[in-house]
Amino acid sequence: MPGEVWFALGLTLFAGLSTGIGSAIAFYTKKTNETFLSAALGFSAGVMIYVSLVEIFPKAKDALFTEFGNYSKAYLITTIAFFAGMALIALIDKLVPEAENPHEIHDVSEICDQECEEQKKKKALLRMGVFSALAIAIHNFPEGLATFMSAINDPTLGISIAIAIAIHNIPEGISVSVPVYYATGSKKKAFGYSFLSGLAEPVGALIGYFLLRSILSEALFGIVFAAVAGIMVYISLDELLPTAEKYGKHHVAITGLIAGMVVMAISLVIFA
């Protein structure tokens, strides 16, 4: 594979395996730093929303214009693909049972207080952890494709997106490792489930690359890129911001959101 493909795959691997950081937080802290986590999630959402609407959407439109030579047609296809991406991730979200949905993230101490006191609930905890891992793996497929495609087209943009996705994967790692750890008493098993759920991102990237590389064109790139923008905006609005609000105060999350947009804007100006 070309060097840029290895670079994009490495970024995707980094983003996906950050679920392991969530495991470490769950194991080695009595309580997560919720203010920091809230700000970090808001920051991640700001980066993803800004870059999707300001950078990725226009790139997709330009690619389609290059292919078709018609601005109105390019804009229409880009818009349809953008909302199709939202619909895809919403459908995936809908198919995941609410109890195991990674969007329903619990505080570490809350899970323990509710579930860890009684021996008979260990099986339910283990099931929750396993299904959370499966649910996160499903969600990570399109995220992996988003990071990979972005890095292939623009390495600087790919790095920004990889960092944003890595931040929001941390609480997902917590949601997998905590119930498995308290059900089995094994940090190794808890970390293993969390690690495997994160591997879905580079797997999704590789599958996307091998399926699409033979038919890759400006038109296909534009459509995929627009869909990626829709996926990232949906994840930010449906997952990152609500979770940031849950972990901390409203203004902490919003401050993080604005900071993420500012940092992303500055980086785009610098590397323009």
Secondary structure, 3 states (H helix, E strand, C coil): CCHHHHHHHHHHHHHHCCHHHHHHHHHHCCCCCHHHHHHHHHHHHHHHHHHHHHHHHHHHHHHHHHHHCCHHHHHHHHHHHHHHHHHHHHHHHHHCCHHHCCCCCCCHHHHHHHHCCCHHHHHHHHHHHHHHHHHHHHHHHHHHHHHHHHHHHCHHHHHHHHHHHHHHHHHHHHHHHHHHHHHHCCHHHHHHHHHHHHCHHHHHHHHHHHHHHHHCCHHHHHHHHHHHHHHHHHHHHHHHHHHHHHHCCHHHHHHHHHHHHHHHHHHHHHCC
